[in-house]
Amino acid sequence: MRNIKLTISYDGTKFKGWQVQKNGRTVQEEIEKAIKRVFGKTSRIHGAGRTDSGVHAKGQVAHFKTSYDIPTRNIPPALNRVLPDSIVIIEAEEVSLNFHSRFDAKSKIYKYYIINTDHRDPFSAKYSWRVPYTLNMALMKREADVLEGEHDFKSFQASDKTERTSIREIRYVRVIKKNSKIIIEIKGNGFLYNMVRNIVGTLIDIGRGHLPPGSMKKILKAKDRTQAGPTAPAKGLFLMKIEY
């Protein structure tokens, strides 16, 4: 038996997220179908992060086990030949049988893309959130710094069917603006359901003056989702990298 680790890139626009669902096409389902076509057997793949409907990935990681004796270097081209154009296997690596893409992950890096203009951009509409308001970038950066460290992020957690701790550690939050493009990059040891998108929505509300300076600290302390800003659209969010 072999354990194969995959690094995957996908456009999440037309998918109902990563995880297999009864109703809706998912990334996991498409890759499992491709594995069955290539290897001749059904294999369950386990992803490092369960990206939501419409969220993209440039560095998702998953693993599956197989007894098929195909050279590792041949796995990506074999799977890519039968996968839809919106999903690409970037790399395959044989790892220890004990390796688990989700439970062994040390940190995850997400990027959220914003276009800060008063007019639509047809070339970035699928992959960014257009925010037409004037934003106080210096304030957004100061408020983002408050999130760094270990905190209870319950105020940024969407309703979740699974009971789980809301304590997470954020290693950094970077708010970068280049001309009309804003990138919010967040690295942490794990993220709650919709946590990144809720943080981004809150930062935008702070930047446009809907929430006053000092809001981020108060929102964290409140542990109340209603105190934070709106959920940013899924289309601007990318899972960039999983670190082990």
Sequence and secondary structure as in RCSB ss.txt:
>XXXX:A:sequence
MRNIKLTISYDGTKFKGWQVQKNGRTVQEEIEKAIKRVFGKTSRIHGAGRTDSGVHAKGQVAHFKTSYDIPTRNI
PPALNRVLPDSIVIIEAEEVSLNFHSRFDAKSKIYKYYIINTDHRDPFSAKYSWRVPYTLNMALMKREADVLEGE
HDFKSFQASDKTERTSIREIRYVRVIKKNSKIIIEIKGNGFLYNMVRNIVGTLIDIGRGHLPPGSMKKILKAKDR
TQAGPTAPAKGLFLMKIEY
>XXXX:A:secstr
 EEEEEEEEE  TTSS SS  SSS  HHHHHHHHHHHHHSS    EES    TT EEEEEEEEEEE     GGGH
HHHHHTTS TTEEEEEEEEE TT  TTTT  EEEEEEEEE  SS  TTTTTSSEE  S   HHHHHHHHHTT EE
EE GGG    SS    EEEEEEEEEEEETTEEEEEEEES   TTHHHHHHHHHHHHHTTSS TTHHHHHHHHT G
GGS     GGGEEEEEEE 
